[in-house]
């Protein structure tokens, strides 16, 4: 976890002297050499999707060039090669999260699908009218709407933990909301709109003390922080490949094996069955029980390459570098006239959401785009967060370990142009 406040003298130099070479890392990402409107690309939209290193691009290309075949049950050479690569990627993800075994890793399309799977397959059969599901104010829509749907289906009630003015979870209110009818907790690990790192270990401990299972939305955490699902003791953990420097259309659901085994299938079709007659179908073992149909084979293999790439660099080094870069960016952006930072938690990662007095977020994004800077503007699929802070939208610059202080300087220079244009 990271802590952000005013930069300590020498803090940035110290973090940069740990051996992390950002210029060398940048060479791994070919898109960073692109120009936008004739200016060097400054890509600061990493919370929406991250760029892909050459090794991921090459791995996906190699699959289609030399290994393209459907996986599982094929006895020919290409099918066996593809199956080995795909299941090797599952094992890589299991190591990445420190899962007990690869069968606890279910490949899905995205974090969104992972949450929906748990809501429909685990929670829905267990919820009764008046039961309660607990989430927080800072959730992404993908961790709100599935629970609203399942509550409508079962008569359960959604309970929401508030956040304070810094964008931090009010832990005392969370503990108060855990009552005799609480049946499930679904909580974000890192907020996509605020960058807040929630106290997930304590969240799980408090829920488990009441025998309540917990799902953690790790879409923003997995690419930035070391995640150990066994140390956290969470019951489910989800993240998306495209935010973790892998392909789009591939995601991960970790689940404790006994829970997955007790859950009914989420979808029916090929590869999730052992045998089918018109009278009865026998389902496959986990994780295949939840992977109906031909999967995104190239995406899974590409995600495996992305995970190995991140592991090779080291999540600790990535977190330390991004922490220092965020401290620098926070100091510089906060000094721009008329800026209000939205999300100032003590524990946060590289997300800077802000508004400028009298300027709509979309106008900020348009001006910055002309300077070659890619940021995200809008509600970031977190409309309750926007309402909590009384703003319709924010401009969001989100960092990755290939970003630099020079790019932050370019961002700040462009923000000054916005102030001059609309001031």
N, C-alpha and C positions, 0 to 999 in steps of 0.2 A: 504494500500500500504506500501511497505517497502523500506528503504533506506540502501544501503550497501556502506561502505567505510572502512577505517582502523578501527579495533575494538577499541572502547573507553574503557579505563581501567574500569573494573567492569561491562561492558555492558552485557557480557555473564552471569555473576553471577546474575545480576539483572533480566534478562529475565528468568532465570531458577528458580528464587525465587518467581515467580508469582503463584506458586502452581501447575505447570505442572510437572507431574511425568512421565518421558519418560520410565523408567524401568517398571512401571505399565502398560503403554500403550503397550509396546512391548509384554507383556504377552497375549495381545488380538490377536496377529498375529502368529499363529502356525508355519508358514513357516520360521520365523526368527530363529527358533531353528535348522534348517537344516544345514548340513555341505556340502561344495563343495570342492572336491579334498582333503578331510580330514581336511578342515579348516572351521571355523565358517563363515556362509554366511554373507557378507556385501552387502546389496542390495541398490545400488545407481543408479537404472534405473527407477525411479518413474515417470519421464516425459513420458516414453514409456507406462508403465502400473504400477499401484500400487498394493501392496499386499492386501489381504482381511482379515478383522478381523473375529474372530470365529463367531460372531453374524450373519454376512452375509452368511457365509458357512452354519451355522445351519438353517437360514431362507430358503435358497434355498433347502436344504435337506428336511426340514419339508414340503415344498410345494409338492415335489415329493413323500414323504412318506404318507402324509395325506390329501392333498388338490388338487391333480393333476386332473384337468378338464379344458375344454375350457371355456373361459369367455364370458360374455354378452349373453343375450337371453336364457341361460340355466335356467331352473326352479328347477333343482334338487339341493340337499344340497351341493355337492362338487363344482358345478359350481358357486353357490352363494357365497360360502366361497372364492373361487379363485378370483371371480369378486370383492368382497369387499376388498381383500388384494391388488389387482392390482390397483384399483381406490384409495385405501388408500395411495398407493405409489405415485400416481399422485398428491394427495393433499399434501403429504410430500414435494415433489419437489417444488410445488407452494409456500409453506411456506418458503422453503429454499432460493428461489430466490425473495421472496416477490412479486410474481405475484398477480394480482388483483383477480384471480379466477382460479381454477384447469383446466378449459377448455382452458386456454391459454398455457397449457403444452401438447405438442405432443410427444409421445414416438416414437423414431426412433431407428435405429441400432447404430448410432454413430454421432459424430460431423460432419463427412464427409457427411453422408446422410442428416443431417439437412441443411447444406449449399447447397447441390444439390437441396433439396426440395425448398428452398427459391429462388435459382437461376432460376429453371424451372417453379415454380408455381407463384411466385410473380414477378420476374424481367422480365423473357422472354416475357410475354404478354404485358409488358409496354415499352419495349425498341424499339427504332427506329434507323435506320442507322444514325450514327454520334452522338448518345447519348453516355454518358460516365459513366463507373463504376470505382470507386476509391478504390484501395487496397494499401498495403504498401510492401516495400522490404522484411520485416521480416515475411511475411506470410508463414504458412505451405502450402504444395502443395494442401491440401484439401480446402484451401481458395484462391487458385490461379486457378487451372485447371477448376473448375466448372464455373468460370467467363470467362475464355478463351473460353470455349465451348459455353456459352450463347452469348458471343460477336460474335463468328463465326456464330451462328444461326441467329442473328438479325442485324448484321452490326454495332453494338455498338463498342466503343473503350475502352480499358482497360488503366487506368492511374495509375501510381505507385508512391507513396510517398517515397522519399529517407530516409535513416537513416544515422546518423553521425558515427564517428569512435568509439564512445562508444556503438553503437548499439541502439541509441535512435531515435525515430521518429522526423523528422525535421518538427515541427508543422507549421512553417511559409510556408513551401512548400506545406503542406497539405491544408492550407487555400487558397494558391494561385491556387491549382488545382481544387478547388471547383468553377466550372463555370456555365454558363447558360445551358450547356448541361449535367451537372452531374445529374444522375438519381438514383444512389445508391452508398452507401459506405459499404464496408465489411472489417472489421478491427479486428486484433487479440487483445485480452485483455492482454495476457501474452505470450511472444515469447517462443516457446518450445526449440529453438536452443540457445537463448541468455539469457533467464530469464527476459528480459526487461518487465516492466509494462508500458503499453502505457497510455497516459492521456485520458482515454475513455470518461469521462464526458465531457471534452472539445471537443473531437472529435464529440460527439453526438450534443452538443450545436451548433457547427459551421455548421454541416450539416443541422440541423433542422432550423437554421436561413435562410437557402435557401430552406426549405421544401423538403429536401432529406432524405429518410429513411436510417437507419443504422442497419446492422447486426454485432454483436460482437461474435468472436470465443473465447469462454470461457473455452476451453478444459483444459488449464493449470491453469486458474484462479480459477474456481469453487472449486477445492479441497483445495485451499490454502488461499483464501481471501474471506471475506464477500462480497457477491454480492447482490445488491438490484436493480432489473431491473426497478422498478418504480422511484427510485432516479436517476438512470442513464438516464432514459427516452429512452432507446434504443428500437427499434422496434422489433428486433429479438435478441435472445441470445441462443447459442448452447454449449453443453458440452457432454462429454462421461462418461458413468458409470464406465468403467474399470480404468479410471484415477482418479476417485473419490472413490476408495476403494470398488466399487461395481463390479458386474459381467461384463464380456465381452458381446458384442453384443446388448447392450442397450444404448441408448443415449437420449438426451432431446433437443427439440426445443421449446423455449419460443417465443411466438408471441403475439402482442397486438390483442385482440379479433376482433376488426373491420377489421384488415388486414387479419387475418386468414379467417374470414367469406367471404371476397371478393375474396379469392384465389381459383382457381379451384383445384380439387384433383390432387395429384402427381402420384398416381397409382390407378388402379381399381381392385375390387375384393370383397371378403366378408367383412362384418362389416363396410364398408364405404358407405353403401347404406341404403336407407329407403324402396325403392321398385324398382323392375326391371321388365320391359316388353321388348319385342323385339322392341317396338317403342320408349321407353323412360325410363331413369333411374333417380330416385330422390336420391340425395346424402344425407348422414347423416349430422348431425350437427358437429361443431368443438368440440373437436379435432378429433373425430372418422372419419371424412371425409378424414383424412390423414393417417389413420392406417388400410390399406387394409390387409386382411388376418389374420390368427392367429398370434398374436404378440409373442414376447419373454416374456412369462408370468413370468417364474421364474426369468428372468433377471430384469424385472420391479419391482417385489416384493423384490428381492435382493437389487436393487438400493434404494428402500425405506428404507430398513434396514440400508444401508450404510449412507444415508442422516441423519437418526435419530441418528446414531452413531456419525457422525461428529458434529451434532447439540448438542449432549450431552456433547462433549468435549468443543466445542465453537470455531468458526472460528477465533475469536480475539486471543484466547490463542494459537491456532495452528500457526497463522501468526507471533505472537511474538516469539514463540520458534524457528520456522524455520528461522526467521530473524536473531536471535542471532547465530544459527548454521551456517548460510551462512556467517556471518561476520567472524566467527572463521575459516571456511573452506577457504574463500577467502584469508585470511592472510596466512594460512599455505600452500596452494597450490601455491600461487604466489611466495613463497620463494624457491620452488624447482628449481634448476639450469636448465636454458634453457626453462622454461615455458613461454608461452604467453597466457594470458587469452583473449578469444574472447567473448566480451560482458561485458562491465564495466559500464553499466548504473547506474545512481544515484538511480533510482527506479527499483528494481528487486526482484525476488523471488529466491528460492533455486535451481538454475541451474548454474553449473560451466562448461563452455565449454573451452577447452584449447588445445593447440598443444605443442609438445616438439620438440626442434630443432633436425632435422635429424632423427626423429623417426615417422614412419607412425602411424596414429591413430589406425589402426587394430592391429599393433604390441603391442601398449600400452594395448589395450583391452585384447589381448591374455595373456600377462604376468600377468595382474591384475586378470584375471579369475583363473589362477593357484594359486593365493593367496586367492581365495574365494570371490573376489570382482566383482560384476556385475555392469558394466557401459555400456553406449551405444557409439558406434563409427560409424562414417560415416557422411552423409550429413543431417541426421535427418529430411528427407522429407522437407528440406528447402535449396535447391540448390542455389537459388538467394542470400541467406545470405552468403553461402560459397564463392560465386564469389565476393560478396561485400568486403569480408575480404581477398581475395586472397589465400584461402586455399582449398584443395580438400575435406577435412574432418576434424572433430574435435573429441576429446574424450570428453564425456559429463557425468559428475557425477551430478545426480539430486536427491534432498533431499526430504524426507518426515518427518513428525513429529515423526516417530518411529526411525529415525536415531540418532546417538549419536556422541559426540566429539571423543570418543574412535574409532569409525568407521572411522572418518575423519583422525585420526592419522594412522590407518591401511592403508588407501588409500595413504597417503603421504609417508609412509614407502615403500609401493610397487612402488610408482613412483620413488623413489630414486633407487630402484633396476633396474627399466627400464633405468634410466640414466647411471647406472654402466654397464649394459649389452650392451647398444648401444653407449655409450660415446667414 
